[in-house]
C-alpha cells in the first residue's frame, strides 16, 4: 500500500531548495509546474512560449529563493514571478498595446449571460482578445490584482486599466453571446 502524504513539510523542502538541493527543487517543480504553466498560459497564447516563460520563472524563483520570507504562501510568491515573467516576455515581443481612449464605465455592470461553455472555449475567447485587453482582464479577473497594482506593473494609468477591463468584458460578452447562438440556437 502506498502512503500519500497530504501535509507535505513545505518549509523544510523550501530550505533545502534554497541551498541548491536539486532534488528539493525538482520536487517543488513537480508540485507547482502544472499551476504555474496555466498562469503563464493565461497571458501567452502559444504553449511552447508559455512553457519557456514558466521555466524561466522557476529559474528566477530558485535563484532568489533565499529572498522568500515565508510570509504568505510559496505558491503565491511563485505565481507573482510567473505573472511578471509573462509580462516581460510579451513586452519583449512588443505585443502589448493599450488603447488610449478612456471609456466611461457604468457603475453597475451586468454579467447576465446564461451559458454552458467549456473551459477550453473560454480560454480560446480570452486568447482572441487584443493583448492589452487580455493582460488587464487576466490580471484583474483571474489573478485578482487591483487596478492600481495593474497600472504599476504595466506602466499605465488606473483609468486605462479600468477601460481595458471594461472593453475586454464587453468583447467577451459579445463573443459568448455569438457562441451561444451558434452552439445552442439561443439569443
Secondary structure, 3 states (H helix, E strand, C coil): CCCCCCCCCHHHHHHHHHCCCHHHHHHHHHHHHHHHHHHHHHHCCCHHHHHHHHHHHHHHHHHCHHHCCCCCCHHHHHHHHHHHHHHHHHHHHCCCCCCCCCCCCCCCCCCCCCCCCCHHHHHHHHHCCCHHHHHHHHHHHHCCCCHHHHHHHHCCCHHHHHHHHHHHHHHHHHHHHHHHHHHHCCC
